[in-house]
Amino acid sequence: MHPPVLAHAGLLAALAQLVPGASVDQLQFAARLAAADSEAVGELAAFLTRAVTPGSRA
């Protein structure tokens, strides 16, 4: 997969953990972010995942 696609998927997964009831329409910004700077989005997704994972340090 291309880096923007992986970053987008990672960000969507992290956001889905934070807001389980979020609809696709509410998360359209994630694709724009991933296209703009996939490396930063990947880092954001990793940070958010650590933030919501019990016992991990964000």
DRENPA-3360 file (N, C-alpha, C; in nm, 2 decimals, always signed):
BEGIN
1 = MHPPVLAH = +0.08/-0.12/+0.00/+0.00/+0.00/+0.00/+0.09/+0.12/+0.00 ~ +0.03/+0.23/-0.06/+0.11/+0.36/-0.06/+0.10/+0.42/+0.08 ~ +0.21/+0.50/+0.11/+0.21/+0.56/+0.25/+0.08/+0.64/+0.28 ~ +0.03/+0.73/+0.19/-0.09/+0.80/+0.23/-0.21/+0.71/+0.27 ~ -0.22/+0.59/+0.20/-0.33/+0.50/+0.22/-0.31/+0.44/+0.36 ~ -0.19/+0.40/+0.39/-0.16/+0.34/+0.52/-0.18/+0.44/+0.63 ~ -0.14/+0.56/+0.61/-0.15/+0.67/+0.71/-0.30/+0.69/+0.73 ~ -0.38/+0.70/+0.63/-0.52/+0.72/+0.64/-0.59/+0.61/+0.72;
9 = AGLLAALA = -0.55/+0.49/+0.69/-0.61/+0.37/+0.76/-0.57/+0.37/+0.91 ~ -0.45/+0.41/+0.93/-0.41/+0.41/+1.07/-0.48/+0.52/+1.15 ~ -0.49/+0.64/+1.09/-0.56/+0.75/+1.15/-0.71/+0.71/+1.18 ~ -0.78/+0.65/+1.08/-0.92/+0.61/+1.09/-0.93/+0.51/+1.21 ~ -0.84/+0.42/+1.22/-0.84/+0.32/+1.32/-0.83/+0.38/+1.46 ~ -0.74/+0.48/+1.47/-0.71/+0.55/+1.60/-0.84/+0.63/+1.64 ~ -0.89/+0.70/+1.54/-1.01/+0.79/+1.56/-1.13/+0.70/+1.60 ~ -1.14/+0.58/+1.54/-1.25/+0.50/+1.57/-1.25/+0.45/+1.71;
17 = QLVPGASV = -1.13/+0.43/+1.77/-1.11/+0.40/+1.91/-1.16/+0.51/+2.00 ~ -1.12/+0.63/+1.96/-1.16/+0.75/+2.04/-1.31/+0.78/+2.04 ~ -1.36/+0.77/+1.92/-1.51/+0.80/+1.90/-1.57/+0.69/+1.82 ~ -1.61/+0.58/+1.89/-1.67/+0.47/+1.83/-1.79/+0.49/+1.74 ~ -1.87/+0.59/+1.77/-1.99/+0.62/+1.70/-1.97/+0.71/+1.58 ~ -1.85/+0.75/+1.55/-1.83/+0.85/+1.44/-1.87/+0.79/+1.31 ~ -1.93/+0.87/+1.22/-1.97/+0.83/+1.09/-1.86/+0.86/+0.99 ~ -1.87/+0.80/+0.87/-1.77/+0.82/+0.77/-1.77/+0.97/+0.73;
25 = DQLQFAAR = -1.88/+1.03/+0.73/-1.89/+1.18/+0.70/-1.81/+1.26/+0.79 ~ -1.81/+1.22/+0.92/-1.74/+1.30/+1.02/-1.59/+1.28/+1.01 ~ -1.54/+1.18/+0.94/-1.40/+1.16/+0.94/-1.34/+1.18/+0.80 ~ -1.41/+1.26/+0.71/-1.35/+1.29/+0.58/-1.22/+1.37/+0.59 ~ -1.21/+1.44/+0.69/-1.08/+1.52/+0.71/-0.96/+1.44/+0.71 ~ -0.97/+1.31/+0.76/-0.86/+1.22/+0.77/-0.79/+1.20/+0.64 ~ -0.87/+1.18/+0.53/-0.81/+1.16/+0.40/-0.74/+1.28/+0.35 ~ -0.79/+1.40/+0.38/-0.72/+1.52/+0.33/-0.59/+1.53/+0.41;
33 = LAAADSEA = -0.59/+1.50/+0.54/-0.47/+1.51/+0.62/-0.36/+1.41/+0.56 ~ -0.41/+1.29/+0.54/-0.31/+1.18/+0.49/-0.25/+1.22/+0.35 ~ -0.33/+1.28/+0.27/-0.28/+1.32/+0.14/-0.18/+1.44/+0.15 ~ -0.20/+1.52/+0.25/-0.12/+1.64/+0.27/+0.02/+1.60/+0.32 ~ +0.02/+1.52/+0.43/+0.14/+1.48/+0.49/+0.13/+1.35/+0.56 ~ +0.15/+1.24/+0.48/+0.12/+1.11/+0.53/+0.21/+1.07/+0.64 ~ +0.34/+1.12/+0.65/+0.43/+1.09/+0.76/+0.38/+1.14/+0.89 ~ +0.33/+1.27/+0.89/+0.28/+1.33/+1.01/+0.15/+1.26/+1.05;
41 = VGELAAFL = +0.07/+1.22/+0.96/-0.06/+1.15/+0.99/-0.03/+1.02/+1.06 ~ +0.07/+0.95/+1.00/+0.11/+0.82/+1.06/+0.16/+0.84/+1.21 ~ +0.24/+0.95/+1.23/+0.28/+0.97/+1.36/+0.17/+1.01/+1.46 ~ +0.07/+1.09/+1.40/-0.05/+1.12/+1.48/-0.13/+1.00/+1.52 ~ -0.14/+0.91/+1.42/-0.22/+0.78/+1.45/-0.15/+0.70/+1.56 ~ -0.02/+0.69/+1.55/+0.06/+0.62/+1.65/+0.04/+0.68/+1.79 ~ +0.05/+0.81/+1.79/+0.03/+0.89/+1.92/-0.11/+0.86/+1.98 ~ -0.21/+0.87/+1.89/-0.35/+0.86/+1.94/-0.37/+0.71/+1.99;
49 = TRAVTPGS = -0.31/+0.62/+1.92/-0.32/+0.48/+1.96/-0.26/+0.46/+2.10 ~ -0.14/+0.51/+2.12/-0.08/+0.50/+2.25/-0.16/+0.57/+2.36 ~ -0.22/+0.68/+2.32/-0.30/+0.76/+2.42/-0.42/+0.68/+2.47 ~ -0.48/+0.60/+2.38/-0.60/+0.53/+2.43/-0.57/+0.38/+2.47 ~ -0.45/+0.34/+2.46/-0.41/+0.20/+2.50/-0.37/+0.20/+2.64 ~ -0.44/+0.13/+2.73/-0.41/+0.12/+2.87/-0.27/+0.08/+2.90 ~ -0.20/+0.15/+2.98/-0.07/+0.12/+3.02/+0.04/+0.17/+2.93 ~ +0.00/+0.24/+2.82/+0.11/+0.29/+2.73/+0.13/+0.44/+2.76;
57 = RA = +0.24/+0.49/+2.72/+0.28/+0.63/+2.75/+0.27/+0.70/+2.61 ~ +0.18/+0.80/+2.61/+0.17/+0.89/+2.49/+0.28/+0.98/+2.49;
% end
